[in-house]
């Protein structure tokens, strides 16, 4: 893989690392307490804790899955110069909505600055930096500080 692809993947991993760590710790804590309370003969509270623990496990799995998907998308964007969301979806075998959702999660990363992605038919968006606060945006007005871009 090329340098930009590797940078994008590393940035994506760094971005989600806190979510992965926290969701796994919370999931394990809730599941451990639920098992302990089941052993003590409690029923209602462990069921609630089990549900919460499973929710955080699902969050962990979903976040890891998004990073794996992003790795494929990044390869197409940076190595194959594919900028059309529909073309990325077609090549990967995913839905356009799924590709949009994953890329939306990671689109504010530094490596995407200046990359023009075609989000819909005849509609493209380029990320630009706000001169006031530095946030990445796509419109004529910063969605964070309100400054004109």
DRENBALO-737921 format. One record per atom (N, C-alpha, C, CB): atom name; x, z, y. Coordinates in nm, 2 decimals, padded with zeros to 4 digits. Glycine has a CB too. Layout:
<loses>
atom / x / z / y
CA / X / Z / Y
...
</loses>
This chain:
<loses>
atom / x / z / y
N / 00.08 / 00.00 / -00.12
CA / 00.00 / 00.00 / 00.00
C / 00.09 / 00.00 / 00.12
CB / -00.10 / 00.12 / 00.00
N / 00.03 / -00.05 / 00.23
CA / 00.10 / -00.06 / 00.36
C / 00.11 / 00.07 / 00.43
CB / 00.04 / -00.17 / 00.44
N / 00.19 / 00.07 / 00.54
CA / 00.21 / 00.19 / 00.62
C / 00.08 / 00.24 / 00.68
CB / 00.31 / 00.17 / 00.72
N / 00.00 / 00.15 / 00.74
CA / -00.13 / 00.19 / 00.80
C / -00.23 / 00.25 / 00.70
CB / -00.19 / 00.08 / 00.88
N / -00.23 / 00.19 / 00.58
CA / -00.32 / 00.24 / 00.48
C / -00.29 / 00.38 / 00.44
CB / -00.32 / 00.14 / 00.36
N / -00.16 / 00.40 / 00.42
CA / -00.11 / 00.53 / 00.38
C / -00.14 / 00.64 / 00.49
CB / 00.04 / 00.53 / 00.35
N / -00.11 / 00.60 / 00.61
CA / -00.14 / 00.69 / 00.73
C / -00.29 / 00.72 / 00.73
CB / -00.10 / 00.63 / 00.86
N / -00.38 / 00.62 / 00.71
CA / -00.52 / 00.64 / 00.72
C / -00.56 / 00.74 / 00.60
CB / -00.60 / 00.51 / 00.70
N / -00.51 / 00.72 / 00.49
CA / -00.55 / 00.80 / 00.37
C / -00.50 / 00.95 / 00.39
CB / -00.49 / 00.75 / 00.24
N / -00.38 / 00.96 / 00.45
CA / -00.32 / 01.10 / 00.47
C / -00.41 / 01.17 / 00.58
CB / -00.18 / 01.09 / 00.52
N / -00.45 / 01.09 / 00.69
CA / -00.53 / 01.15 / 00.79
C / -00.67 / 01.19 / 00.73
CB / -00.55 / 01.05 / 00.91
N / -00.72 / 01.11 / 00.65
CA / -00.85 / 01.15 / 00.58
C / -00.84 / 01.27 / 00.50
CB / -00.90 / 01.03 / 00.50
N / -00.73 / 01.28 / 00.42
CA / -00.71 / 01.40 / 00.34
C / -00.69 / 01.52 / 00.42
CB / -00.59 / 01.38 / 00.25
N / -00.62 / 01.51 / 00.53
CA / -00.60 / 01.63 / 00.62
C / -00.73 / 01.67 / 00.68
CB / -00.49 / 01.60 / 00.73
N / -00.81 / 01.57 / 00.72
CA / -00.94 / 01.60 / 00.79
C / -01.03 / 01.68 / 00.70
CB / -01.00 / 01.47 / 00.83
N / -01.03 / 01.65 / 00.57
CA / -01.13 / 01.71 / 00.48
C / -01.07 / 01.83 / 00.40
CB / -01.18 / 01.62 / 00.38
N / -00.94 / 01.86 / 00.41
CA / -00.88 / 01.97 / 00.34
C / -00.94 / 02.10 / 00.37
CB / -00.73 / 01.97 / 00.37
N / -00.97 / 02.14 / 00.49
CA / -01.03 / 02.27 / 00.52
C / -01.17 / 02.28 / 00.45
CB / -01.05 / 02.29 / 00.67
N / -01.25 / 02.17 / 00.46
CA / -01.38 / 02.17 / 00.39
C / -01.36 / 02.19 / 00.24
CB / -01.45 / 02.04 / 00.42
N / -01.27 / 02.12 / 00.18
CA / -01.25 / 02.13 / 00.04
C / -01.21 / 02.28 / 00.00
CB / -01.14 / 02.04 / -00.01
N / -01.12 / 02.33 / 00.07
CA / -01.07 / 02.47 / 00.04
C / -01.18 / 02.57 / 00.06
CB / -00.95 / 02.51 / 00.13
N / -01.25 / 02.57 / 00.17
CA / -01.35 / 02.66 / 00.20
C / -01.47 / 02.65 / 00.10
CB / -01.41 / 02.65 / 00.34
N / -01.51 / 02.53 / 00.07
CA / -01.63 / 02.51 / -00.02
C / -01.59 / 02.55 / -00.16
CB / -01.67 / 02.36 / -00.02
N / -01.47 / 02.53 / -00.20
CA / -01.43 / 02.58 / -00.34
C / -01.42 / 02.73 / -00.35
CB / -01.30 / 02.51 / -00.38
N / -01.36 / 02.79 / -00.24
CA / -01.35 / 02.94 / -00.24
C / -01.49 / 03.00 / -00.24
CB / -01.27 / 02.99 / -00.12
N / -01.58 / 02.95 / -00.16
CA / -01.72 / 03.01 / -00.15
C / -01.79 / 02.98 / -00.28
CB / -01.79 / 02.94 / -00.03
N / -01.78 / 02.86 / -00.34
CA / -01.85 / 02.84 / -00.46
C / -01.80 / 02.93 / -00.57
CB / -01.82 / 02.69 / -00.51
N / -01.67 / 02.95 / -00.59
CA / -01.61 / 03.03 / -00.69
C / -01.66 / 03.18 / -00.67
CB / -01.46 / 03.02 / -00.70
N / -01.66 / 03.22 / -00.54
CA / -01.70 / 03.36 / -00.51
C / -01.84 / 03.38 / -00.55
CB / -01.68 / 03.39 / -00.36
N / -01.93 / 03.29 / -00.51
CA / -02.07 / 03.31 / -00.54
C / -02.10 / 03.30 / -00.70
CB / -02.16 / 03.20 / -00.47
N / -02.03 / 03.21 / -00.76
CA / -02.05 / 03.20 / -00.91
C / -02.00 / 03.32 / -00.98
CB / -01.98 / 03.07 / -00.96
N / -01.88 / 03.37 / -00.94
CA / -01.82 / 03.49 / -01.00
C / -01.92 / 03.61 / -00.98
CB / -01.69 / 03.52 / -00.94
N / -01.97 / 03.63 / -00.86
CA / -02.06 / 03.74 / -00.84
C / -02.19 / 03.72 / -00.92
CB / -02.09 / 03.75 / -00.69
N / -02.24 / 03.60 / -00.93
CA / -02.36 / 03.57 / -01.01
C / -02.34 / 03.61 / -01.15
CB / -02.40 / 03.43 / -00.99
N / -02.23 / 03.57 / -01.21
CA / -02.20 / 03.60 / -01.35
C / -02.18 / 03.75 / -01.37
CB / -02.07 / 03.53 / -01.40
N / -02.12 / 03.82 / -01.28
CA / -02.10 / 03.96 / -01.29
C / -02.24 / 04.03 / -01.28
CB / -02.01 / 04.01 / -01.17
N / -02.32 / 03.99 / -01.19
CA / -02.46 / 04.05 / -01.18
C / -02.54 / 04.02 / -01.31
CB / -02.53 / 04.01 / -01.06
N / -02.53 / 03.90 / -01.36
CA / -02.60 / 03.87 / -01.49
C / -02.55 / 03.97 / -01.60
CB / -02.57 / 03.73 / -01.53
N / -02.43 / 03.99 / -01.61
CA / -02.37 / 04.08 / -01.71
C / -02.43 / 04.22 / -01.69
CB / -02.22 / 04.09 / -01.70
N / -02.45 / 04.26 / -01.57
CA / -02.51 / 04.39 / -01.54
C / -02.66 / 04.40 / -01.56
CB / -02.48 / 04.43 / -01.39
N / -02.72 / 04.29 / -01.60
CA / -02.86 / 04.28 / -01.63
C / -02.95 / 04.24 / -01.51
CB / -02.90 / 04.41 / -01.68
N / -02.90 / 04.21 / -01.40
CA / -02.98 / 04.16 / -01.28
C / -03.02 / 04.02 / -01.31
CB / -02.90 / 04.18 / -01.15
N / -03.13 / 03.98 / -01.25
CA / -03.18 / 03.84 / -01.27
C / -03.20 / 03.77 / -01.14
CB / -03.31 / 03.84 / -01.36
N / -03.28 / 03.82 / -01.05
CA / -03.32 / 03.75 / -00.93
C / -03.20 / 03.71 / -00.84
CB / -03.42 / 03.83 / -00.85
N / -03.12 / 03.81 / -00.80
CA / -03.01 / 03.78 / -00.71
C / -02.91 / 03.69 / -00.77
CB / -02.94 / 03.92 / -00.67
N / -02.87 / 03.70 / -00.89
CA / -02.77 / 03.61 / -00.95
C / -02.82 / 03.46 / -00.95
CB / -02.74 / 03.65 / -01.09
N / -02.95 / 03.44 / -00.97
CA / -03.01 / 03.31 / -00.96
C / -02.99 / 03.25 / -00.82
CB / -03.16 / 03.31 / -01.00
N / -03.02 / 03.33 / -00.72
CA / -03.00 / 03.28 / -00.58
C / -02.85 / 03.25 / -00.56
CB / -03.05 / 03.38 / -00.48
N / -02.76 / 03.34 / -00.60
CA / -02.62 / 03.32 / -00.58
C / -02.57 / 03.20 / -00.66
CB / -02.54 / 03.45 / -00.63
N / -02.62 / 03.18 / -00.78
CA / -02.59 / 03.06 / -00.86
C / -02.62 / 02.93 / -00.79
CB / -02.66 / 03.07 / -01.00
N / -02.74 / 02.93 / -00.73
CA / -02.79 / 02.81 / -00.65
C / -02.69 / 02.78 / -00.53
CB / -02.93 / 02.83 / -00.60
N / -02.66 / 02.89 / -00.46
CA / -02.57 / 02.87 / -00.35
C / -02.43 / 02.83 / -00.39
CB / -02.56 / 03.01 / -00.27
N / -02.38 / 02.89 / -00.50
CA / -02.25 / 02.85 / -00.55
C / -02.25 / 02.70 / -00.60
CB / -02.22 / 02.93 / -00.67
N / -02.36 / 02.66 / -00.66
CA / -02.37 / 02.52 / -00.70
C / -02.38 / 02.42 / -00.58
CB / -02.49 / 02.50 / -00.79
N / -02.44 / 02.47 / -00.48
CA / -02.45 / 02.39 / -00.35
C / -02.31 / 02.36 / -00.30
CB / -02.53 / 02.46 / -00.25
N / -02.22 / 02.47 / -00.30
CA / -02.09 / 02.45 / -00.24
C / -02.00 / 02.37 / -00.34
CB / -02.03 / 02.59 / -00.22
N / -02.03 / 02.38 / -00.47
CA / -01.96 / 02.29 / -00.56
C / -01.99 / 02.15 / -00.54
CB / -01.99 / 02.33 / -00.71
N / -02.12 / 02.12 / -00.51
CA / -02.16 / 01.98 / -00.48
C / -02.10 / 01.93 / -00.35
CB / -02.32 / 01.98 / -00.48
N / -02.09 / 02.02 / -00.25
CA / -02.02 / 01.98 / -00.13
C / -01.88 / 01.95 / -00.15
CB / -02.03 / 02.10 / -00.03
N / -01.81 / 02.03 / -00.24
CA / -01.67 / 02.00 / -00.27
C / -01.66 / 01.86 / -00.34
CB / -01.62 / 02.11 / -00.36
N / -01.74 / 01.84 / -00.44
CA / -01.74 / 01.71 / -00.51
C / -01.77 / 01.59 / -00.42
CB / -01.84 / 01.72 / -00.63
N / -01.87 / 01.61 / -00.34
CA / -01.91 / 01.50 / -00.25
C / -01.80 / 01.47 / -00.15
CB / -02.03 / 01.54 / -00.17
N / -01.73 / 01.57 / -00.10
CA / -01.62 / 01.55 / 00.00
C / -01.50 / 01.48 / -00.07
CB / -01.57 / 01.68 / 00.06
N / -01.47 / 01.52 / -00.19
CA / -01.36 / 01.45 / -00.27
C / -01.40 / 01.31 / -00.30
CB / -01.33 / 01.53 / -00.40
N / -01.53 / 01.28 / -00.33
CA / -01.57 / 01.15 / -00.36
C / -01.56 / 01.06 / -00.24
CB / -01.72 / 01.15 / -00.41
N / -01.60 / 01.12 / -00.12
CA / -01.59 / 01.04 / 00.00
C / -01.44 / 01.00 / 00.03
CB / -01.64 / 01.12 / 00.12
N / -01.35 / 01.08 / 00.01
CA / -01.21 / 01.05 / 00.03
C / -01.16 / 00.94 / -00.07
CB / -01.12 / 01.18 / 00.01
N / -01.21 / 00.94 / -00.19
CA / -01.17 / 00.84 / -00.28
C / -01.23 / 00.70 / -00.24
CB / -01.22 / 00.87 / -00.43
N / -01.36 / 00.71 / -00.19
CA / -01.42 / 00.58 / -00.14
C / -01.34 / 00.53 / -00.02
CB / -01.57 / 00.61 / -00.11
N / -01.31 / 00.63 / 00.07
CA / -01.24 / 00.59 / 00.19
C / -01.10 / 00.52 / 00.16
CB / -01.21 / 00.71 / 00.28
N / -01.04 / 00.57 / 00.06
CA / -00.91 / 00.51 / 00.02
C / -00.93 / 00.36 / -00.01
CB / -00.85 / 00.58 / -00.11
N / -01.04 / 00.32 / -00.08
CA / -01.07 / 00.18 / -00.11
C / -01.10 / 00.11 / 00.01
CB / -01.18 / 00.17 / -00.21
N / -01.18 / 00.17 / 00.10
CA / -01.22 / 00.10 / 00.23
C / -01.09 / 00.08 / 00.31
CB / -01.32 / 00.18 / 00.30
N / -01.01 / 00.18 / 00.32
CA / -00.89 / 00.17 / 00.40
C / -00.80 / 00.05 / 00.36
CB / -00.81 / 00.30 / 00.40
N / -00.78 / 00.04 / 00.22
CA / -00.70 / -00.07 / 00.17
C / -00.76 / -00.20 / 00.21
CB / -00.70 / -00.06 / 00.01
N / -00.89 / -00.22 / 00.21
CA / -00.95 / -00.35 / 00.25
C / -00.94 / -00.37 / 00.40
CB / -01.10 / -00.35 / 00.21
N / -00.95 / -00.26 / 00.48
CA / -00.94 / -00.28 / 00.62
C / -00.80 / -00.31 / 00.67
CB / -00.99 / -00.15 / 00.69
N / -00.70 / -00.23 / 00.62
CA / -00.57 / -00.24 / 00.67
C / -00.48 / -00.34 / 00.59
CB / -00.50 / -00.11 / 00.67
N / -00.51 / -00.37 / 00.47
CA / -00.43 / -00.46 / 00.39
C / -00.49 / -00.60 / 00.38
CB / -00.41 / -00.40 / 00.25
N / -00.62 / -00.60 / 00.37
CA / -00.69 / -00.73 / 00.35
C / -00.75 / -00.78 / 00.48
CB / -00.79 / -00.72 / 00.24
N / -00.75 / -00.70 / 00.59
CA / -00.80 / -00.73 / 00.72
C / -00.95 / -00.76 / 00.71
CB / -00.73 / -00.85 / 00.78
N / -01.02 / -00.69 / 00.62
CA / -01.17 / -00.70 / 00.61
C / -01.23 / -00.60 / 00.71
CB / -01.22 / -00.67 / 00.47
N / -01.30 / -00.66 / 00.81
CA / -01.36 / -00.57 / 00.92
C / -01.51 / -00.57 / 00.91
CB / -01.31 / -00.61 / 01.05
N / -01.57 / -00.64 / 00.83
CA / -01.72 / -00.64 / 00.82
C / -01.76 / -00.54 / 00.72
CB / -01.77 / -00.79 / 00.77
N / -01.85 / -00.45 / 00.76
CA / -01.91 / -00.35 / 00.67
C / -01.97 / -00.41 / 00.55
CB / -02.00 / -00.26 / 00.75
N / -02.05 / -00.51 / 00.58
CA / -02.12 / -00.58 / 00.46
C / -02.02 / -00.64 / 00.36
CB / -02.22 / -00.69 / 00.52
N / -01.91 / -00.69 / 00.41
CA / -01.81 / -00.75 / 00.32
C / -01.74 / -00.64 / 00.24
CB / -01.71 / -00.83 / 00.40
N / -01.71 / -00.53 / 00.31
CA / -01.65 / -00.41 / 00.24
C / -01.74 / -00.37 / 00.13
CB / -01.62 / -00.30 / 00.34
N / -01.87 / -00.35 / 00.16
CA / -01.97 / -00.31 / 00.06
C / -01.98 / -00.41 / -00.05
CB / -02.11 / -00.29 / 00.13
N / -01.98 / -00.54 / -00.02
CA / -01.98 / -00.64 / -00.13
C / -01.86 / -00.63 / -00.22
CB / -02.00 / -00.78 / -00.06
N / -01.74 / -00.62 / -00.16
CA / -01.62 / -00.62 / -00.24
C / -01.61 / -00.49 / -00.33
CB / -01.50 / -00.63 / -00.15
N / -01.66 / -00.38 / -00.28
CA / -01.65 / -00.26 / -00.35
C / -01.76 / -00.24 / -00.45
CB / -01.64 / -00.14 / -00.25
N / -01.87 / -00.30 / -00.42
CA / -01.99 / -00.29 / -00.50
C / -02.07 / -00.17 / -00.46
CB / -01.95 / -00.27 / -00.65
N / -02.07 / -00.13 / -00.33
CA / -02.14 / -00.02 / -00.28
C / -02.25 / -00.07 / -00.18
CB / -02.05 / 00.08 / -00.20
N / -02.34 / 00.01 / -00.14
CA / -02.44 / -00.03 / -00.04
C / -02.38 / -00.02 / 00.09
CB / -02.57 / 00.07 / -00.05
N / -02.44 / -00.10 / 00.19
CA / -02.39 / -00.10 / 00.32
C / -02.41 / 00.04 / 00.38
CB / -02.47 / -00.20 / 00.41
N / -02.52 / 00.11 / 00.35
CA / -02.54 / 00.24 / 00.41
C / -02.43 / 00.34 / 00.36
CB / -02.68 / 00.29 / 00.36
N / -02.39 / 00.33 / 00.23
CA / -02.29 / 00.42 / 00.18
C / -02.15 / 00.39 / 00.25
CB / -02.27 / 00.40 / 00.03
N / -02.12 / 00.27 / 00.27
CA / -01.99 / 00.24 / 00.34
C / -02.00 / 00.29 / 00.49
CB / -01.97 / 00.08 / 00.34
N / -02.11 / 00.27 / 00.55
CA / -02.13 / 00.31 / 00.69
C / -02.11 / 00.46 / 00.70
CB / -02.26 / 00.27 / 00.75
N / -02.18 / 00.53 / 00.61
CA / -02.18 / 00.68 / 00.61
C / -02.03 / 00.73 / 00.59
CB / -02.26 / 00.74 / 00.50
N / -01.96 / 00.68 / 00.50
CA / -01.82 / 00.72 / 00.47
C / -01.73 / 00.69 / 00.59
CB / -01.77 / 00.66 / 00.34
N / -01.74 / 00.57 / 00.64
CA / -01.66 / 00.53 / 00.75
C / -01.69 / 00.60 / 00.88
CB / -01.67 / 00.38 / 00.78
N / -01.82 / 00.63 / 00.90
CA / -01.86 / 00.71 / 01.01
C / -01.80 / 00.85 / 01.01
CB / -02.01 / 00.72 / 01.02
N / -01.78 / 00.90 / 00.90
CA / -01.72 / 01.04 / 00.88
C / -01.57 / 01.03 / 00.93
CB / -01.73 / 01.09 / 00.74
N / -01.51 / 00.92 / 00.90
CA / -01.36 / 00.91 / 00.93
C / -01.33 / 00.83 / 01.05
CB / -01.29 / 00.86 / 00.80
N / -01.42 / 00.77 / 01.12
CA / -01.39 / 00.67 / 01.22
C / -01.32 / 00.72 / 01.34
CB / -01.51 / 00.60 / 01.26
N / -01.32 / 00.85 / 01.36
CA / -01.25 / 00.90 / 01.48
C / -01.11 / 00.93 / 01.46
CB / -01.32 / 01.03 / 01.52
N / -01.05 / 00.90 / 01.35
CA / -00.91 / 00.92 / 01.32
C / -00.83 / 00.83 / 01.40
CB / -00.88 / 00.90 / 01.17
N / -00.71 / 00.88 / 01.44
CA / -00.62 / 00.81 / 01.53
C / -00.59 / 00.66 / 01.48
CB / -00.49 / 00.88 / 01.54
N / -00.57 / 00.65 / 01.35
CA / -00.54 / 00.52 / 01.29
C / -00.64 / 00.41 / 01.32
CB / -00.51 / 00.53 / 01.15
N / -00.76 / 00.44 / 01.35
CA / -00.87 / 00.35 / 01.37
C / -00.88 / 00.30 / 01.52
CB / -01.00 / 00.40 / 01.33
N / -00.80 / 00.36 / 01.61
CA / -00.81 / 00.33 / 01.75
C / -00.77 / 00.18 / 01.76
CB / -00.71 / 00.41 / 01.83
N / -00.86 / 00.10 / 01.83
CA / -00.83 / -00.04 / 01.85
C / -00.88 / -00.13 / 01.73
CB / -00.69 / -00.06 / 01.87
N / -00.92 / -00.07 / 01.62
CA / -00.97 / -00.15 / 01.51
C / -01.11 / -00.19 / 01.53
CB / -00.95 / -00.08 / 01.37
N / -01.15 / -00.31 / 01.52
CA / -01.28 / -00.36 / 01.55
C / -01.35 / -00.38 / 01.42
CB / -01.28 / -00.49 / 01.63
N / -01.45 / -00.30 / 01.39
CA / -01.53 / -00.31 / 01.27
C / -01.67 / -00.37 / 01.30
CB / -01.55 / -00.17 / 01.20
N / -01.71 / -00.46 / 01.22
CA / -01.84 / -00.52 / 01.23
C / -01.94 / -00.44 / 01.16
CB / -01.84 / -00.67 / 01.19
N / -02.02 / -00.35 / 01.23
CA / -02.11 / -00.26 / 01.17
C / -02.24 / -00.32 / 01.12
CB / -02.14 / -00.14 / 01.26
N / -02.28 / -00.42 / 01.19
CA / -02.40 / -00.50 / 01.15
C / -02.38 / -00.64 / 01.19
CB / -02.53 / -00.44 / 01.22
N / -02.48 / -00.72 / 01.14
CA / -02.47 / -00.87 / 01.17
C / -02.46 / -00.89 / 01.32
CB / -02.60 / -00.94 / 01.11
N / -02.36 / -00.97 / 01.36
CA / -02.33 / -01.00 / 01.50
C / -02.32 / -00.88 / 01.59
CB / -02.45 / -01.09 / 01.55
N / -02.28 / -00.77 / 01.54
CA / -02.26 / -00.65 / 01.62
C / -02.13 / -00.58 / 01.58
CB / -02.38 / -00.55 / 01.61
N / -02.04 / -00.57 / 01.67
CA / -01.91 / -00.51 / 01.64
C / -01.88 / -00.39 / 01.74
CB / -01.79 / -00.61 / 01.64
N / -01.80 / -00.30 / 01.69
CA / -01.77 / -00.18 / 01.78
C / -01.62 / -00.16 / 01.77
CB / -01.85 / -00.06 / 01.73
N / -01.56 / -00.14 / 01.89
CA / -01.42 / -00.10 / 01.90
C / -01.41 / 00.04 / 01.96
CB / -01.35 / -00.21 / 01.99
N / -01.33 / 00.12 / 01.89
CA / -01.31 / 00.25 / 01.95
C / -01.22 / 00.25 / 02.07
CB / -01.26 / 00.35 / 01.84
N / -01.26 / 00.32 / 02.17
CA / -01.17 / 00.33 / 02.29
C / -01.16 / 00.47 / 02.33
CB / -01.23 / 00.24 / 02.41
N / -01.05 / 00.51 / 02.40
CA / -01.03 / 00.64 / 02.44
C / -01.09 / 00.67 / 02.57
CB / -00.88 / 00.68 / 02.44
N / -01.15 / 00.78 / 02.59
CA / -01.20 / 00.83 / 02.72
C / -01.08 / 00.87 / 02.81
CB / -01.30 / 00.95 / 02.70
N / -01.08 / 00.81 / 02.93
CA / -00.97 / 00.85 / 03.02
C / -00.97 / 00.99 / 03.06
CB / -00.97 / 00.75 / 03.14
N / -01.08 / 01.06 / 03.06
CA / -01.09 / 01.20 / 03.10
C / -01.06 / 01.30 / 03.00
CB / -01.23 / 01.22 / 03.15
N / -01.12 / 01.29 / 02.88
CA / -01.10 / 01.39 / 02.78
C / -01.03 / 01.34 / 02.65
CB / -01.24 / 01.44 / 02.73
N / -01.01 / 01.21 / 02.64
CA / -00.93 / 01.15 / 02.53
C / -01.01 / 01.13 / 02.40
CB / -00.82 / 01.25 / 02.50
N / -01.14 / 01.16 / 02.40
CA / -01.23 / 01.14 / 02.28
C / -01.24 / 00.99 / 02.26
CB / -01.36 / 01.21 / 02.30
N / -01.25 / 00.96 / 02.13
CA / -01.28 / 00.82 / 02.09
C / -01.43 / 00.79 / 02.10
CB / -01.23 / 00.79 / 01.94
N / -01.46 / 00.67 / 02.15
CA / -01.60 / 00.64 / 02.17
C / -01.62 / 00.49 / 02.16
CB / -01.66 / 00.69 / 02.30
N / -01.74 / 00.44 / 02.16
CA / -01.77 / 00.30 / 02.15
C / -01.86 / 00.25 / 02.26
CB / -01.84 / 00.28 / 02.02
N / -01.90 / 00.33 / 02.35
CA / -01.99 / 00.29 / 02.46
C / -01.92 / 00.29 / 02.59
CB / -02.12 / 00.37 / 02.46
N / -01.99 / 00.26 / 02.70
CA / -01.94 / 00.25 / 02.83
C / -01.93 / 00.39 / 02.89
CB / -02.02 / 00.16 / 02.92
N / -01.99 / 00.49 / 02.82
CA / -01.99 / 00.63 / 02.87
C / -01.95 / 00.72 / 02.76
CB / -02.13 / 00.67 / 02.93
N / -01.86 / 00.81 / 02.79
CA / -01.82 / 00.91 / 02.69
C / -01.93 / 01.00 / 02.64
CB / -01.70 / 00.99 / 02.74
N / -01.95 / 01.01 / 02.51
CA / -02.06 / 01.09 / 02.46
C / -02.03 / 01.24 / 02.46
CB / -02.09 / 01.05 / 02.32
N / -01.90 / 01.27 / 02.49
CA / -01.86 / 01.41 / 02.50
C / -01.86 / 01.47 / 02.64
CB / -01.72 / 01.43 / 02.44
N / -01.79 / 01.40 / 02.73
CA / -01.78 / 01.45 / 02.87
C / -01.87 / 01.38 / 02.97
CB / -01.64 / 01.45 / 02.91
N / -01.92 / 01.26 / 02.93
CA / -02.01 / 01.18 / 03.02
C / -01.93 / 01.09 / 03.12
CB / -02.09 / 01.28 / 03.10
N / -01.80 / 01.09 / 03.11
CA / -01.72 / 01.00 / 03.20
C / -01.75 / 00.85 / 03.17
CB / -01.57 / 01.03 / 03.19
N / -01.73 / 00.77 / 03.27
CA / -01.75 / 00.62 / 03.25
C / -01.62 / 00.57 / 03.18
CB / -01.78 / 00.55 / 03.38
N / -01.63 / 00.49 / 03.08
CA / -01.51 / 00.44 / 03.01
C / -01.49 / 00.30 / 03.05
CB / -01.53 / 00.44 / 02.85
</loses>
